[in-house]
Amino acid sequence: MRALAGILVLAFGGLAQVLAGTPELATNDELMAKKLYVAKCAKCHKFYEPRKYNEAEWRKWMNTMSRKSKLKPEQDKLLNTYLDAYRSGTVTNSR
């Protein structure tokens, strides 16, 4: 019975995050995203606070910089997920 309750809590928690639009990152993915950020973003410019941009502005810059830094599709997805999690407050440190 406890196992079922645990599964339901996890399922509904995950569903709540999906409905809220909050991205979820595994610890390993978060570490990989941080390394990717340093290698592809911070190498050329300072950290720009993602929360200071509205959604349209942020997407425009992410698309532009993704192309400019020649991110592979999986890198682009990982970095966007990571920074979206930061913007939503799920990840507290983007550096």
Residue frames relative to the residue before (quaternion, step in Angstrom):
aa qw qx qy qz dx dy dz
M 1.0000 0.0000 0.0000 0.0000 0.00 0.00 0.00
R 0.6473 0.5090 -0.3221 0.4670 3.61 0.98 -0.82
A 0.6223 0.5427 -0.3421 0.4485 3.57 1.01 -0.79
L 0.6522 0.5070 -0.3095 0.4709 3.57 0.95 -0.86
A 0.6441 0.5135 -0.3203 0.4678 3.57 0.96 -0.85
G 0.6491 0.5186 -0.3123 0.4605 3.60 0.99 -0.83
I 0.6429 0.5172 -0.3139 0.4697 3.55 0.99 -0.84
L 0.6607 0.5083 -0.3070 0.4592 3.57 0.94 -0.86
V 0.6321 0.5204 -0.3322 0.4682 3.59 0.99 -0.80
L 0.6681 0.4902 -0.3005 0.4722 3.59 0.90 -0.89
A 0.6587 0.5161 -0.3071 0.4533 3.57 0.93 -0.90
F 0.7094 0.4400 -0.2721 0.4787 3.58 0.83 -0.93
G 0.6009 0.5451 -0.3565 0.4633 3.59 1.10 -0.60
G 0.6659 0.4909 -0.2912 0.4804 3.56 0.96 -0.89
L 0.6360 0.5233 -0.3174 0.4701 3.55 1.03 -0.83
A 0.6389 0.5235 -0.3277 0.4587 3.57 0.96 -0.83
Q 0.6560 0.4985 -0.3198 0.4679 3.60 0.97 -0.79
V 0.6377 0.5173 -0.3309 0.4650 3.59 0.98 -0.78
L 0.6791 0.4864 -0.2908 0.4665 3.56 0.89 -0.94
A 0.6830 0.4673 -0.2794 0.4869 3.58 1.06 -0.71
G 0.4469 -0.7064 0.4434 0.3234 3.59 1.24 -0.25
T 0.4490 0.6913 -0.4510 0.3423 3.58 1.21 0.36
P 0.3357 -0.7470 0.5319 0.2152 3.59 -0.61 1.05
E 0.2011 -0.7689 0.5952 0.1187 3.54 -1.15 0.60
L 0.1221 -0.8005 0.5860 0.0315 3.55 -0.90 0.98
A 0.4140 -0.6459 0.5748 0.2846 3.52 -1.09 0.73
T 0.6600 -0.5257 0.3577 0.4002 3.58 -1.16 0.56
N 0.6543 0.5117 -0.3119 0.4613 3.58 0.93 -0.87
D 0.6502 0.5103 -0.3134 0.4675 3.59 0.99 -0.81
E 0.6295 0.5346 -0.3321 0.4557 3.55 1.04 -0.80
L 0.6578 0.4992 -0.3073 0.4729 3.59 0.95 -0.84
M 0.6500 0.5068 -0.3147 0.4708 3.59 0.97 -0.85
A 0.6508 0.5182 -0.3151 0.4568 3.58 0.99 -0.83
K 0.6331 0.5231 -0.3325 0.4636 3.60 1.00 -0.78
K 0.6531 0.5004 -0.3102 0.4762 3.58 0.96 -0.85
L 0.6402 0.5204 -0.3123 0.4709 3.56 1.00 -0.85
Y 0.6303 0.5337 -0.3323 0.4555 3.58 0.96 -0.84
V 0.6718 0.4878 -0.2990 0.4706 3.60 0.87 -0.92
A 0.7042 0.4852 -0.2676 0.4439 3.58 0.89 -0.96
K 0.8067 0.3163 -0.1433 0.4783 3.59 0.90 -0.87
C 0.7641 0.3601 -0.1956 0.4982 3.61 1.06 -0.59
A 0.7547 0.4051 -0.2165 0.4685 3.55 0.56 -1.20
K 0.5081 0.6449 -0.4137 0.3934 3.57 1.24 -0.29
C 0.7916 0.3321 -0.1446 0.4921 3.58 1.04 -0.79
H 0.8242 0.0427 -0.0069 0.5647 3.59 1.06 -0.54
K 0.6541 -0.5081 0.3880 0.4043 3.54 -1.33 0.22
F 0.5939 -0.5350 0.4527 0.3953 3.53 -1.32 0.16
Y 0.1774 -0.7556 0.6233 0.0951 3.55 -0.82 1.04
E 0.4616 -0.7004 0.4760 0.2641 3.57 -0.78 1.04
P 0.3648 -0.7751 0.4738 0.2042 3.62 -0.35 1.22
R 0.6537 0.5402 -0.3231 0.4200 3.60 1.06 -0.65
K 0.6052 0.5695 -0.3589 0.4249 3.60 1.23 -0.21
Y 0.6671 0.4690 -0.2893 0.5013 3.57 1.29 -0.12
N 0.4361 -0.6489 0.5336 0.3225 3.55 -1.08 0.63
E 0.7325 -0.4566 0.2755 0.4230 3.57 -1.25 0.35
A 0.6771 0.4974 -0.3019 0.4507 3.61 0.86 -0.92
E 0.6574 0.5006 -0.3107 0.4698 3.59 0.93 -0.87
W 0.6616 0.5170 -0.3117 0.4449 3.55 0.91 -0.95
R 0.6590 0.5038 -0.3112 0.4638 3.62 0.87 -0.91
K 0.6254 0.5403 -0.3408 0.4480 3.59 0.97 -0.84
W 0.7020 0.4615 -0.2739 0.4681 3.58 0.84 -0.98
M 0.6405 0.5201 -0.3326 0.4567 3.58 0.96 -0.78
N 0.6553 0.5016 -0.3164 0.4678 3.60 0.94 -0.81
T 0.6550 0.5148 -0.3060 0.4608 3.57 0.94 -0.91
M 0.7295 0.4402 -0.2464 0.4619 3.55 0.78 -1.04
S 0.5771 0.5730 -0.3759 0.4441 3.59 1.12 -0.55
R 0.6710 0.4746 -0.2887 0.4910 3.56 0.96 -0.89
K 0.6703 0.5221 -0.3010 0.4330 3.57 0.88 -0.97
S 0.7373 0.3931 -0.2281 0.4999 3.59 0.99 -0.79
K 0.4003 -0.7605 0.4335 0.2709 3.57 1.37 0.11
L 0.1520 0.7965 -0.5630 0.1598 3.56 0.88 0.99
K 0.4317 -0.6414 0.5665 0.2853 3.54 -1.12 0.70
P 0.6743 -0.5165 0.3245 0.4162 3.62 -1.10 0.55
E 0.6842 0.4717 -0.3052 0.4650 3.63 0.90 -0.83
Q 0.6194 0.5243 -0.3418 0.4739 3.61 1.13 -0.59
D 0.6290 0.5384 -0.3153 0.4637 3.54 1.02 -0.88
K 0.6658 0.5014 -0.2993 0.4645 3.57 0.90 -0.93
L 0.6642 0.5068 -0.3025 0.4587 3.59 0.89 -0.93
L 0.6850 0.4814 -0.2883 0.4647 3.59 0.85 -0.95
N 0.6509 0.5036 -0.3173 0.4712 3.59 0.96 -0.79
T 0.6419 0.5151 -0.3259 0.4652 3.58 0.95 -0.82
Y 0.6546 0.5240 -0.2942 0.4587 3.54 0.96 -0.93
L 0.7237 0.4287 -0.2558 0.4765 3.58 0.78 -0.98
D 0.5943 0.5326 -0.3631 0.4809 3.60 1.15 -0.50
A 0.6273 0.5145 -0.3298 0.4827 3.58 1.05 -0.74
Y 0.6273 0.5198 -0.3290 0.4776 3.58 1.02 -0.76
R 0.6671 0.5123 -0.3002 0.4500 3.57 0.89 -0.95
S 0.7085 0.4485 -0.2577 0.4800 3.59 1.05 -0.74
G 0.5490 -0.6332 0.3900 0.3814 3.59 1.26 -0.20
T 0.4516 0.6900 -0.4462 0.3477 3.61 1.29 0.04
V 0.7315 0.2186 -0.1344 0.6317 3.56 1.10 -0.80
T 0.2860 -0.8124 0.4862 0.1474 3.57 -0.71 1.01
N 0.7771 0.2527 -0.1510 0.5563 3.60 1.12 -0.46
S 0.1983 -0.8169 0.5325 0.0988 3.57 -0.46 1.16
R 0.6835 0.4691 -0.3000 0.4719 3.60 1.18 -0.11
